[in-house]
Amino acid sequence: METNVLPKMDMSDNPTGCCPKFNPEGWDGRHLHFEDKPFVRATTRAVMHIPINMGSVFTRVQTHIEDAAAQDPEGYLVLSRDLSSSEGEHLFAVTGPVPNEEMTTVSGDFITRVFEGPYRHAKNWVHDMETAATADGHRAKRVFMFYTTCPRCARAYGKNYVVGVAEI
């Protein structure tokens, strides 16, 4: 298993000019291994698990990542999870330091599953990831969702792919 390597993405397949079209091939059933992989950490506010400032936070972080030339040209990964009903955590994979943002690193082993459907199914997907970890002989320590496109792009593409990522 390669360290800090993500499945390749075609960043040029971007008819909306916003989010690239996500191809789920290569993402389902993967084992990922990270060692001190750099991420920008950001939080969002929510009301009953519904984010209220995600757009502004993601725009700010993405602008800073681009300004720092820290975006991986081969793809992207944003790991999201609810810390509570009023706060979400988002980890943006980067290639190096990003000024004016909180930096962190992630180390560990992860399994992935690809889901397709509305965001309201995320609670079920978290449960599915916990079950997948158990079936793999592990316990899920943390479960993240990688929302591969924004809601507008998901509507434009006709598919809403979400990758579950469980730390094992």
VMD Tcl script that builds the backbone (N, CA, C; Angstrom):
set m [mol new atoms 504]
animate dup $m
set s [atomselect $m all]
$s set {name element resname resid chain x y z} {
  {N N MET 1 A 0.851 -1.178 0.000}
  {CA C MET 1 A 0.000 0.000 0.000}
  {C C MET 1 A 0.897 1.241 0.000}
  {N N GLU 2 A 0.636 2.123 -0.935}
  {CA C GLU 2 A 1.427 3.342 -1.040}
  {C C GLU 2 A 1.013 4.334 0.047}
  {N N THR 3 A 1.949 5.148 0.464}
  {CA C THR 3 A 1.714 6.127 1.511}
  {C C THR 3 A 1.315 7.468 0.903}
  {N N ASN 4 A 0.256 8.066 1.476}
  {CA C ASN 4 A -0.223 9.407 1.117}
  {C C ASN 4 A -0.675 9.520 -0.340}
  {N N VAL 5 A -1.078 8.419 -0.952}
  {CA C VAL 5 A -1.510 8.419 -2.354}
  {C C VAL 5 A -3.028 8.274 -2.414}
  {N N LEU 6 A -3.648 9.116 -3.226}
  {CA C LEU 6 A -5.096 9.055 -3.447}
  {C C LEU 6 A -5.359 8.530 -4.853}
  {N N PRO 7 A -6.540 7.964 -5.085}
  {CA C PRO 7 A -6.891 7.590 -6.465}
  {C C PRO 7 A -6.831 8.814 -7.373}
  {N N LYS 8 A -6.425 8.613 -8.601}
  {CA C LYS 8 A -6.302 9.716 -9.572}
  {C C LYS 8 A -7.687 10.259 -9.916}
  {N N MET 9 A -7.717 11.555 -10.199}
  {CA C MET 9 A -8.951 12.218 -10.621}
  {C C MET 9 A -8.649 13.003 -11.890}
  {N N ASP 10 A -9.654 13.120 -12.747}
  {CA C ASP 10 A -9.494 13.927 -13.964}
  {C C ASP 10 A -10.004 15.331 -13.661}
  {N N MET 11 A -9.095 16.194 -13.270}
  {CA C MET 11 A -9.462 17.560 -12.892}
  {C C MET 11 A -9.904 18.390 -14.096}
  {N N SER 12 A -9.583 17.937 -15.307}
  {CA C SER 12 A -9.949 18.698 -16.512}
  {C C SER 12 A -11.392 18.452 -16.942}
  {N N ASP 13 A -12.033 17.392 -16.426}
  {CA C ASP 13 A -13.431 17.101 -16.767}
  {C C ASP 13 A -14.315 17.957 -15.872}
  {N N ASN 14 A -14.455 19.223 -16.253}
  {CA C ASN 14 A -15.105 20.202 -15.396}
  {C C ASN 14 A -16.070 21.083 -16.187}
  {N N PRO 15 A -17.176 20.505 -16.691}
  {CA C PRO 15 A -18.101 21.282 -17.514}
  {C C PRO 15 A -18.788 22.433 -16.774}
  {N N THR 16 A -18.900 22.360 -15.439}
  {CA C THR 16 A -19.573 23.428 -14.699}
  {C C THR 16 A -18.643 24.593 -14.387}
  {N N GLY 17 A -17.328 24.368 -14.470}
  {CA C GLY 17 A -16.372 25.399 -14.073}
  {C C GLY 17 A -16.282 25.548 -12.570}
  {N N CYS 18 A -16.902 24.653 -11.842}
  {CA C CYS 18 A -16.899 24.698 -10.372}
  {C C CYS 18 A -16.218 23.429 -9.870}
  {N N CYS 19 A -16.977 22.365 -9.690}
  {CA C CYS 19 A -16.425 21.085 -9.235}
  {C C CYS 19 A -16.175 20.174 -10.431}
  {N N PRO 20 A -15.006 19.534 -10.498}
  {CA C PRO 20 A -14.793 18.551 -11.568}
  {C C PRO 20 A -15.800 17.409 -11.443}
  {N N LYS 21 A -16.139 16.810 -12.550}
  {CA C LYS 21 A -17.037 15.663 -12.554}
  {C C LYS 21 A -16.317 14.498 -11.884}
  {N N PHE 22 A -16.947 13.878 -10.911}
  {CA C PHE 22 A -16.306 12.807 -10.144}
  {C C PHE 22 A -16.541 11.462 -10.812}
  {N N ASN 23 A -15.458 10.716 -11.000}
  {CA C ASN 23 A -15.538 9.341 -11.500}
  {C C ASN 23 A -15.245 8.430 -10.314}
  {N N PRO 24 A -16.232 7.624 -9.885}
  {CA C PRO 24 A -16.036 6.818 -8.676}
  {C C PRO 24 A -15.064 5.643 -8.856}
  {N N GLU 25 A -14.677 5.362 -10.095}
  {CA C GLU 25 A -13.777 4.237 -10.341}
  {C C GLU 25 A -12.469 4.424 -9.566}
  {N N GLY 26 A -12.086 3.393 -8.850}
  {CA C GLY 26 A -10.850 3.432 -8.080}
  {C C GLY 26 A -11.007 3.921 -6.650}
  {N N TRP 27 A -12.191 4.409 -6.306}
  {CA C TRP 27 A -12.408 4.914 -4.948}
  {C C TRP 27 A -13.100 3.908 -4.034}
  {N N ASP 28 A -13.904 3.001 -4.576}
  {CA C ASP 28 A -14.687 2.087 -3.738}
  {C C ASP 28 A -13.829 0.927 -3.249}
  {N N GLY 29 A -13.903 0.672 -1.961}
  {CA C GLY 29 A -13.194 -0.472 -1.393}
  {C C GLY 29 A -11.686 -0.297 -1.295}
  {N N ARG 30 A -11.216 0.928 -1.289}
  {CA C ARG 30 A -9.769 1.194 -1.206}
  {C C ARG 30 A -9.291 1.171 0.234}
  {N N HIS 31 A -8.044 0.834 0.397}
  {CA C HIS 31 A -7.339 1.021 1.661}
  {C C HIS 31 A -6.341 2.152 1.423}
  {N N LEU 32 A -6.411 3.164 2.245}
  {CA C LEU 32 A -5.499 4.301 2.145}
  {C C LEU 32 A -4.604 4.317 3.381}
  {N N HIS 33 A -3.352 4.692 3.181}
  {CA C HIS 33 A -2.413 4.815 4.298}
  {C C HIS 33 A -1.798 6.209 4.255}
  {N N PHE 34 A -1.990 6.952 5.346}
  {CA C PHE 34 A -1.430 8.298 5.450}
  {C C PHE 34 A -0.376 8.333 6.545}
  {N N GLU 35 A 0.729 9.000 6.254}
  {CA C GLU 35 A 1.762 9.264 7.255}
  {C C GLU 35 A 2.075 10.747 7.212}
  {N N ASP 36 A 1.660 11.442 8.262}
  {CA C ASP 36 A 1.880 12.885 8.355}
  {C C ASP 36 A 1.440 13.613 7.082}
  {N N LYS 37 A 0.322 13.175 6.503}
  {CA C LYS 37 A -0.219 13.826 5.307}
  {C C LYS 37 A -0.752 15.197 5.713}
  {N N PRO 38 A -0.311 16.262 5.027}
  {CA C PRO 38 A -0.749 17.604 5.424}
  {C C PRO 38 A -2.188 17.909 4.996}
  {N N PHE 39 A -2.888 18.573 5.892}
  {CA C PHE 39 A -4.262 19.014 5.663}
  {C C PHE 39 A -4.443 20.399 6.254}
  {N N VAL 40 A -5.338 21.174 5.650}
  {CA C VAL 40 A -5.852 22.386 6.282}
  {C C VAL 40 A -7.093 21.960 7.053}
  {N N ARG 41 A -7.200 22.419 8.293}
  {CA C ARG 41 A -8.370 22.095 9.118}
  {C C ARG 41 A -9.230 23.347 9.245}
  {N N ALA 42 A -10.520 23.190 8.967}
  {CA C ALA 42 A -11.465 24.293 9.116}
  {C C ALA 42 A -12.733 23.755 9.764}
  {N N THR 43 A -13.460 24.625 10.418}
  {CA C THR 43 A -14.736 24.221 11.012}
  {C C THR 43 A -15.859 25.092 10.445}
  {N N THR 44 A -17.048 24.512 10.449}
  {CA C THR 44 A -18.245 25.236 10.027}
  {C C THR 44 A -19.266 25.182 11.155}
  {N N ARG 45 A -20.144 26.156 11.143}
  {CA C ARG 45 A -21.256 26.172 12.081}
  {C C ARG 45 A -22.439 25.456 11.443}
  {N N ALA 46 A -23.292 24.888 12.283}
  {CA C ALA 46 A -24.465 24.170 11.791}
  {C C ALA 46 A -25.622 24.356 12.761}
  {N N VAL 47 A -26.816 24.115 12.263}
  {CA C VAL 47 A -28.008 24.061 13.089}
  {C C VAL 47 A -28.615 22.683 12.863}
  {N N MET 48 A -28.629 21.879 13.908}
  {CA C MET 48 A -29.143 20.502 13.816}
  {C C MET 48 A -28.477 19.741 12.648}
  {N N HIS 49 A -27.157 19.820 12.574}
  {CA C HIS 49 A -26.326 19.137 11.572}
  {C C HIS 49 A -26.422 19.732 10.168}
  {N N ILE 50 A -27.161 20.808 9.990}
  {CA C ILE 50 A -27.264 21.442 8.672}
  {C C ILE 50 A -26.303 22.633 8.651}
  {N N PRO 51 A -25.249 22.569 7.803}
  {CA C PRO 51 A -24.255 23.647 7.789}
  {C C PRO 51 A -24.869 24.976 7.367}
  {N N ILE 52 A -24.411 26.047 8.027}
  {CA C ILE 52 A -24.950 27.366 7.686}
  {C C ILE 52 A -23.892 28.297 7.081}
  {N N ASN 53 A -22.607 27.935 7.192}
  {CA C ASN 53 A -21.576 28.807 6.614}
  {C C ASN 53 A -20.561 28.008 5.790}
  {N N MET 54 A -20.967 26.876 5.275}
  {CA C MET 54 A -20.045 26.018 4.543}
  {C C MET 54 A -19.513 26.700 3.285}
  {N N GLY 55 A -20.374 27.373 2.538}
  {CA C GLY 55 A -19.950 28.024 1.304}
  {C C GLY 55 A -18.841 29.033 1.541}
  {N N SER 56 A -19.012 29.899 2.528}
  {CA C SER 56 A -17.998 30.921 2.780}
  {C C SER 56 A -16.706 30.311 3.317}
  {N N VAL 57 A -16.806 29.301 4.168}
  {CA C VAL 57 A -15.602 28.659 4.710}
  {C C VAL 57 A -14.844 27.932 3.603}
  {N N PHE 58 A -15.557 27.154 2.778}
  {CA C PHE 58 A -14.890 26.413 1.706}
  {C C PHE 58 A -14.267 27.366 0.682}
  {N N THR 59 A -14.945 28.457 0.371}
  {CA C THR 59 A -14.397 29.438 -0.576}
  {C C THR 59 A -13.121 30.056 -0.022}
  {N N ARG 60 A -13.143 30.449 1.246}
  {CA C ARG 60 A -11.953 31.037 1.877}
  {C C ARG 60 A -10.775 30.060 1.854}
  {N N VAL 61 A -11.027 28.830 2.305}
  {CA C VAL 61 A -9.954 27.835 2.379}
  {C C VAL 61 A -9.417 27.522 0.987}
  {N N GLN 62 A -10.307 27.308 0.026}
  {CA C GLN 62 A -9.859 26.962 -1.325}
  {C C GLN 62 A -9.041 28.106 -1.938}
  {N N THR 63 A -9.443 29.346 -1.697}
  {CA C THR 63 A -8.672 30.498 -2.190}
  {C C THR 63 A -7.273 30.500 -1.583}
  {N N HIS 64 A -7.179 30.264 -0.282}
  {CA C HIS 64 A -5.871 30.226 0.380}
  {C C HIS 64 A -5.016 29.069 -0.143}
  {N N ILE 65 A -5.637 27.916 -0.393}
  {CA C ILE 65 A -4.898 26.765 -0.937}
  {C C ILE 65 A -4.347 27.107 -2.314}
  {N N GLU 66 A -5.177 27.698 -3.154}
  {CA C GLU 66 A -4.734 28.076 -4.504}
  {C C GLU 66 A -3.646 29.151 -4.444}
  {N N ASP 67 A -3.803 30.147 -3.558}
  {CA C ASP 67 A -2.797 31.204 -3.413}
  {C C ASP 67 A -1.453 30.641 -2.968}
  {N N ALA 68 A -1.483 29.566 -2.170}
  {CA C ALA 68 A -0.255 28.943 -1.666}
  {C C ALA 68 A 0.289 27.890 -2.634}
  {N N ALA 69 A -0.402 27.688 -3.765}
  {CA C ALA 69 A -0.019 26.637 -4.733}
  {C C ALA 69 A 0.112 25.293 -4.029}
  {N N ALA 70 A -0.836 24.995 -3.136}
  {CA C ALA 70 A -0.799 23.770 -2.344}
  {C C ALA 70 A -1.871 22.764 -2.761}
  {N N GLN 71 A -2.543 23.001 -3.901}
  {CA C GLN 71 A -3.554 22.069 -4.410}
  {C C GLN 71 A -2.850 20.987 -5.221}
  {N N ASP 72 A -3.140 19.738 -4.927}
  {CA C ASP 72 A -2.583 18.626 -5.691}
  {C C ASP 72 A -3.197 18.665 -7.089}
  {N N PRO 73 A -2.385 18.746 -8.144}
  {CA C PRO 73 A -2.932 18.816 -9.504}
  {C C PRO 73 A -3.613 17.511 -9.947}
  {N N GLU 74 A -3.388 16.435 -9.220}
  {CA C GLU 74 A -3.954 15.124 -9.580}
  {C C GLU 74 A -5.310 14.863 -8.941}
  {N N GLY 75 A -5.751 15.747 -8.053}
  {CA C GLY 75 A -7.034 15.517 -7.410}
  {C C GLY 75 A -7.174 16.310 -6.127}
  {N N TYR 76 A -8.224 16.007 -5.400}
  {CA C TYR 76 A -8.493 16.708 -4.149}
  {C C TYR 76 A -9.204 15.765 -3.200}
  {N N LEU 77 A -9.175 16.106 -1.941}
  {CA C LEU 77 A -9.863 15.330 -0.917}
  {C C LEU 77 A -10.208 16.282 0.213}
  {N N VAL 78 A -11.478 16.311 0.597}
  {CA C VAL 78 A -11.920 17.059 1.768}
  {C C VAL 78 A -12.663 16.073 2.655}
  {N N LEU 79 A -12.108 15.799 3.816}
  {CA C LEU 79 A -12.727 14.885 4.773}
  {C C LEU 79 A -13.594 15.704 5.721}
  {N N SER 80 A -14.895 15.377 5.771}
  {CA C SER 80 A -15.832 16.141 6.598}
  {C C SER 80 A -16.507 15.220 7.597}
  {N N ARG 81 A -16.738 15.763 8.784}
  {CA C ARG 81 A -17.495 15.022 9.798}
  {C C ARG 81 A -18.121 16.009 10.765}
  {N N ASP 82 A -19.196 15.575 11.393}
  {CA C ASP 82 A -19.853 16.393 12.404}
  {C C ASP 82 A -19.151 16.175 13.739}
  {N N LEU 83 A -18.754 17.262 14.374}
  {CA C LEU 83 A -18.218 17.186 15.731}
  {C C LEU 83 A -19.354 17.245 16.736}
  {N N SER 84 A -20.435 17.918 16.344}
  {CA C SER 84 A -21.650 18.026 17.156}
  {C C SER 84 A -22.768 18.458 16.215}
  {N N SER 85 A -23.954 18.654 16.745}
  {CA C SER 85 A -25.066 19.103 15.904}
  {C C SER 85 A -24.880 20.547 15.447}
  {N N SER 86 A -23.907 21.262 16.064}
  {CA C SER 86 A -23.701 22.665 15.717}
  {C C SER 86 A -22.325 22.973 15.128}
  {N N GLU 87 A -21.477 21.933 14.925}
  {CA C GLU 87 A -20.138 22.182 14.396}
  {C C GLU 87 A -19.674 21.028 13.520}
  {N N GLY 88 A -19.126 21.388 12.359}
  {CA C GLY 88 A -18.533 20.408 11.459}
  {C C GLY 88 A -17.045 20.655 11.318}
  {N N GLU 89 A -16.307 19.581 11.072}
  {CA C GLU 89 A -14.865 19.668 10.858}
  {C C GLU 89 A -14.575 19.246 9.428}
  {N N HIS 90 A -13.653 19.948 8.775}
  {CA C HIS 90 A -13.311 19.673 7.381}
  {C C HIS 90 A -11.802 19.696 7.237}
  {N N LEU 91 A -11.254 18.631 6.686}
  {CA C LEU 91 A -9.823 18.508 6.473}
  {C C LEU 91 A -9.562 18.496 4.976}
  {N N PHE 92 A -8.850 19.520 4.484}
  {CA C PHE 92 A -8.559 19.690 3.063}
  {C C PHE 92 A -7.142 19.191 2.802}
  {N N ALA 93 A -6.994 18.131 2.015}
  {CA C ALA 93 A -5.660 17.621 1.692}
  {C C ALA 93 A -4.902 18.651 0.872}
  {N N VAL 94 A -3.647 18.887 1.241}
  {CA C VAL 94 A -2.796 19.861 0.554}
  {C C VAL 94 A -1.407 19.274 0.360}
  {N N THR 95 A -0.618 19.947 -0.461}
  {CA C THR 95 A 0.742 19.482 -0.732}
  {C C THR 95 A 1.783 20.196 0.112}
  {N N GLY 96 A 1.393 21.239 0.836}
  {CA C GLY 96 A 2.341 21.985 1.654}
  {C C GLY 96 A 1.635 23.017 2.503}
  {N N PRO 97 A 2.384 23.858 3.180}
  {CA C PRO 97 A 1.806 24.856 4.089}
  {C C PRO 97 A 0.868 25.835 3.373}
  {N N VAL 98 A -0.172 26.233 4.091}
  {CA C VAL 98 A -1.133 27.216 3.579}
  {C C VAL 98 A -1.230 28.337 4.615}
  {N N PRO 99 A -0.636 29.500 4.308}
  {CA C PRO 99 A -0.697 30.625 5.252}
  {C C PRO 99 A -2.145 31.027 5.557}
  {N N ASN 100 A -2.338 31.531 6.758}
  {CA C ASN 100 A -3.633 32.033 7.231}
  {C C ASN 100 A -4.671 30.937 7.431}
  {N N GLU 101 A -4.239 29.687 7.498}
  {CA C GLU 101 A -5.150 28.576 7.782}
  {C C GLU 101 A -4.514 27.665 8.827}
  {N N GLU 102 A -5.355 26.961 9.575}
  {CA C GLU 102 A -4.872 26.001 10.564}
  {C C GLU 102 A -4.381 24.747 9.837}
  {N N MET 103 A -3.135 24.378 10.081}
  {CA C MET 103 A -2.561 23.193 9.459}
  {C C MET 103 A -2.572 22.036 10.454}
  {N N THR 104 A -2.732 20.829 9.922}
  {CA C THR 104 A -2.650 19.623 10.727}
  {C C THR 104 A -2.106 18.510 9.843}
  {N N THR 105 A -1.790 17.382 10.431}
  {CA C THR 105 A -1.389 16.218 9.653}
  {C C THR 105 A -2.262 15.050 10.084}
  {N N VAL 106 A -2.394 14.094 9.176}
  {CA C VAL 106 A -3.171 12.890 9.456}
  {C C VAL 106 A -2.287 11.688 9.173}
  {N N SER 107 A -2.285 10.751 10.097}
  {CA C SER 107 A -1.581 9.487 9.932}
  {C C SER 107 A -2.546 8.369 10.291}
  {N N GLY 108 A -2.482 7.288 9.548}
  {CA C GLY 108 A -3.318 6.141 9.865}
  {C C GLY 108 A -3.761 5.410 8.622}
  {N N ASP 109 A -4.557 4.363 8.858}
  {CA C ASP 109 A -5.104 3.539 7.787}
  {C C ASP 109 A -6.595 3.792 7.673}
  {N N PHE 110 A -7.084 3.799 6.448}
  {CA C PHE 110 A -8.471 4.153 6.161}
  {C C PHE 110 A -9.038 3.208 5.109}
  {N N ILE 111 A -10.342 2.964 5.188}
  {CA C ILE 111 A -11.045 2.238 4.128}
  {C C ILE 111 A -12.076 3.176 3.520}
  {N N THR 112 A -12.422 2.912 2.253}
  {CA C THR 112 A -13.371 3.780 1.558}
  {C C THR 112 A -14.540 2.976 0.991}
  {N N ARG 113 A -15.656 3.639 0.851}
  {CA C ARG 113 A -16.826 3.117 0.145}
  {C C ARG 113 A -17.456 4.290 -0.589}
  {N N VAL 114 A -17.953 4.046 -1.798}
  {CA C VAL 114 A -18.613 5.090 -2.576}
  {C C VAL 114 A -20.120 4.936 -2.422}
  {N N PHE 115 A -20.773 6.046 -2.143}
  {CA C PHE 115 A -22.222 6.109 -2.037}
  {C C PHE 115 A -22.730 7.096 -3.077}
  {N N GLU 116 A -23.997 6.961 -3.443}
  {CA C GLU 116 A -24.610 7.911 -4.365}
  {C C GLU 116 A -26.013 8.172 -3.861}
  {N N GLY 117 A -26.340 9.447 -3.696}
  {CA C GLY 117 A -27.664 9.805 -3.226}
  {C C GLY 117 A -27.645 11.145 -2.524}
  {N N PRO 118 A -28.791 11.538 -1.976}
  {CA C PRO 118 A -28.898 12.849 -1.337}
  {C C PRO 118 A -28.108 12.920 -0.030}
  {N N TYR 119 A -27.677 14.123 0.308}
  {CA C TYR 119 A -26.885 14.350 1.511}
  {C C TYR 119 A -27.592 13.873 2.774}
  {N N ARG 120 A -28.912 13.857 2.762}
  {CA C ARG 120 A -29.650 13.459 3.977}
  {C C ARG 120 A -29.396 11.999 4.361}
  {N N HIS 121 A -28.790 11.234 3.466}
  {CA C HIS 121 A -28.488 9.832 3.769}
  {C C HIS 121 A -27.154 9.656 4.492}
  {N N ALA 122 A -26.460 10.746 4.780}
  {CA C ALA 122 A -25.124 10.666 5.394}
  {C C ALA 122 A -25.133 9.872 6.701}
  {N N LYS 123 A -26.172 10.023 7.505}
  {CA C LYS 123 A -26.246 9.285 8.773}
  {C C LYS 123 A -26.199 7.781 8.503}
  {N N ASN 124 A -26.931 7.328 7.481}
  {CA C ASN 124 A -26.921 5.900 7.132}
  {C C ASN 124 A -25.549 5.480 6.610}
  {N N TRP 125 A -24.902 6.369 5.855}
  {CA C TRP 125 A -23.587 6.049 5.297}
  {C C TRP 125 A -22.543 5.916 6.396}
  {N N VAL 126 A -22.645 6.734 7.445}
  {CA C VAL 126 A -21.728 6.602 8.581}
  {C C VAL 126 A -21.888 5.214 9.190}
  {N N HIS 127 A -23.123 4.796 9.387}
  {CA C HIS 127 A -23.386 3.447 9.924}
  {C C HIS 127 A -22.808 2.385 8.979}
  {N N ASP 128 A -23.001 2.551 7.670}
  {CA C ASP 128 A -22.462 1.595 6.697}
  {C C ASP 128 A -20.939 1.521 6.784}
  {N N MET 129 A -20.283 2.657 7.023}
  {CA C MET 129 A -18.821 2.669 7.134}
  {C C MET 129 A -18.368 1.948 8.407}
  {N N GLU 130 A -19.111 2.127 9.489}
  {CA C GLU 130 A -18.783 1.416 10.735}
  {C C GLU 130 A -18.931 -0.086 10.524}
  {N N THR 131 A -19.972 -0.493 9.808}
  {CA C THR 131 A -20.186 -1.911 9.496}
  {C C THR 131 A -19.083 -2.441 8.587}
  {N N ALA 132 A -18.676 -1.654 7.593}
  {CA C ALA 132 A -17.605 -2.064 6.677}
  {C C ALA 132 A -16.293 -2.243 7.427}
  {N N ALA 133 A -16.011 -1.373 8.380}
  {CA C ALA 133 A -14.784 -1.497 9.175}
  {C C ALA 133 A -14.810 -2.788 9.985}
  {N N THR 134 A -15.952 -3.079 10.589}
  {CA C THR 134 A -16.090 -4.318 11.359}
  {C C THR 134 A -15.917 -5.534 10.461}
  {N N ALA 135 A -16.519 -5.500 9.271}
  {CA C ALA 135 A -16.386 -6.608 8.318}
  {C C ALA 135 A -14.945 -6.788 7.868}
  {N N ASP 136 A -14.172 -5.710 7.906}
  {CA C ASP 136 A -12.756 -5.744 7.522}
  {C C ASP 136 A -11.869 -6.149 8.708}
  {N N GLY 137 A -12.508 -6.448 9.844}
  {CA C GLY 137 A -11.755 -6.883 11.023}
  {C C GLY 137 A -11.245 -5.756 11.886}
  {N N HIS 138 A -11.843 -4.572 11.760}
  {CA C HIS 138 A -11.390 -3.400 12.509}
  {C C HIS 138 A -12.573 -2.702 13.157}
  {N N ARG 139 A -12.244 -1.689 13.941}
  {CA C ARG 139 A -13.246 -0.795 14.509}
  {C C ARG 139 A -13.026 0.570 13.878}
  {N N ALA 140 A -14.089 1.210 13.446}
  {CA C ALA 140 A -13.974 2.556 12.874}
  {C C ALA 140 A -13.697 3.541 14.003}
  {N N LYS 141 A -12.536 4.217 13.924}
  {CA C LYS 141 A -12.194 5.218 14.937}
  {C C LYS 141 A -12.907 6.528 14.649}
  {N N ARG 142 A -12.778 6.999 13.412}
  {CA C ARG 142 A -13.465 8.214 12.954}
  {C C ARG 142 A -14.011 7.919 11.568}
  {N N VAL 143 A -15.179 8.461 11.275}
  {CA C VAL 143 A -15.769 8.298 9.950}
  {C C VAL 143 A -15.959 9.686 9.348}
  {N N PHE 144 A -15.404 9.846 8.149}
  {CA C PHE 144 A -15.510 11.093 7.401}
  {C C PHE 144 A -16.313 10.853 6.136}
  {N N MET 145 A -16.857 11.926 5.586}
  {CA C MET 145 A -17.486 11.894 4.275}
  {C C MET 145 A -16.720 12.844 3.362}
  {N N PHE 146 A -16.461 12.387 2.166}
  {CA C PHE 146 A -15.850 13.216 1.129}
  {C C PHE 146 A -16.962 13.537 0.147}
  {N N TYR 147 A -17.526 14.736 0.262}
  {CA C TYR 147 A -18.579 15.197 -0.634}
  {C C TYR 147 A -17.883 15.667 -1.905}
  {N N THR 148 A -17.964 14.870 -2.953}
  {CA C THR 148 A -17.134 15.070 -4.141}
  {C C THR 148 A -17.527 16.280 -4.979}
  {N N THR 149 A -18.757 16.755 -4.839}
  {CA C THR 149 A -19.208 17.945 -5.566}
  {C C THR 149 A -20.152 18.749 -4.682}
  {N N CYS 150 A -20.252 20.018 -4.985}
  {CA C CYS 150 A -21.210 20.870 -4.284}
  {C C CYS 150 A -22.622 20.503 -4.759}
  {N N PRO 151 A -23.652 20.917 -4.039}
  {CA C PRO 151 A -25.017 20.577 -4.441}
  {C C PRO 151 A -25.370 21.040 -5.861}
  {N N ARG 152 A -24.899 22.224 -6.254}
  {CA C ARG 152 A -25.210 22.726 -7.604}
  {C C ARG 152 A -24.609 21.811 -8.673}
  {N N CYS 153 A -23.359 21.412 -8.489}
  {CA C CYS 153 A -22.709 20.535 -9.473}
  {C C CYS 153 A -23.317 19.133 -9.459}
  {N N ALA 154 A -23.703 18.644 -8.286}
  {CA C ALA 154 A -24.354 17.330 -8.211}
  {C C ALA 154 A -25.637 17.345 -9.044}
  {N N ARG 155 A -26.399 18.434 -8.946}
  {CA C ARG 155 A -27.622 18.544 -9.771}
  {C C ARG 155 A -27.266 18.593 -11.251}
  {N N ALA 156 A -26.248 19.359 -11.605}
  {CA C ALA 156 A -25.844 19.487 -13.015}
  {C C ALA 156 A -25.372 18.157 -13.588}
  {N N TYR 157 A -24.655 17.374 -12.786}
  {CA C TYR 157 A -24.111 16.098 -13.264}
  {C C TYR 157 A -25.105 14.944 -13.135}
  {N N GLY 158 A -26.178 15.149 -12.359}
  {CA C GLY 158 A -27.192 14.115 -12.204}
  {C C GLY 158 A -26.797 13.003 -11.246}
  {N N LYS 159 A -25.684 13.137 -10.569}
  {CA C LYS 159 A -25.218 12.151 -9.588}
  {C C LYS 159 A -24.606 12.894 -8.421}
  {N N ASN 160 A -24.840 12.397 -7.218}
  {CA C ASN 160 A -24.237 12.970 -6.023}
  {C C ASN 160 A -23.392 11.888 -5.354}
  {N N TYR 161 A -22.152 11.762 -5.823}
  {CA C TYR 161 A -21.260 10.767 -5.239}
  {C C TYR 161 A -20.651 11.299 -3.961}
  {N N VAL 162 A -20.640 10.446 -2.943}
  {CA C VAL 162 A -20.029 10.741 -1.656}
  {C C VAL 162 A -19.164 9.536 -1.296}
  {N N VAL 163 A -17.944 9.793 -0.886}
  {CA C VAL 163 A -17.039 8.720 -0.496}
  {C C VAL 163 A -16.960 8.687 1.020}
  {N N GLY 164 A -17.337 7.559 1.613}
  {CA C GLY 164 A -17.149 7.346 3.043}
  {C C GLY 164 A -15.698 6.941 3.280}
  {N N VAL 165 A -15.083 7.537 4.289}
  {CA C VAL 165 A -13.686 7.261 4.607}
  {C C VAL 165 A -13.616 6.980 6.110}
  {N N ALA 166 A -13.346 5.723 6.464}
  {CA C ALA 166 A -13.293 5.341 7.878}
  {C C ALA 166 A -11.865 5.058 8.292}
  {N N GLU 167 A -11.460 5.687 9.371}
  {CA C GLU 167 A -10.150 5.397 9.961}
  {C C GLU 167 A -10.262 4.088 10.729}
  {N N ILE 168 A -9.345 3.166 10.444}
  {CA C ILE 168 A -9.395 1.850 11.104}
  {C C ILE 168 A -8.150 1.605 11.949}
}
mol reanalyze $m
mol bondsrecalc $m
mol representation Tube
mol addrep $m
